[in-house]
């Protein structure tokens, strides 16, 4: 998929604390698949602290809200995502509108 016109972002900052990276990679694979199938955006990977304590996931698309609504059910399935800080950014410049919230288990 061409990564053009994907100026909006979803950044998820989370506590991890797992010794294994497998759960994080499985989640990344699922998010990537969902976004690729929907053509709503793309999964740009993750960053993780050297001690695996915390990290961030980066996703981009035409519409940050659409991207988030698509991936939210997958995030809800992952225990270590509860309490994560989510930032939706609607544009690529420093004046872009942002919405920030905490992921809570319902």
Order of alpha helices (4+ residues) and beta strands (2+ residues): beta-alpha-beta-beta-alpha-beta-beta
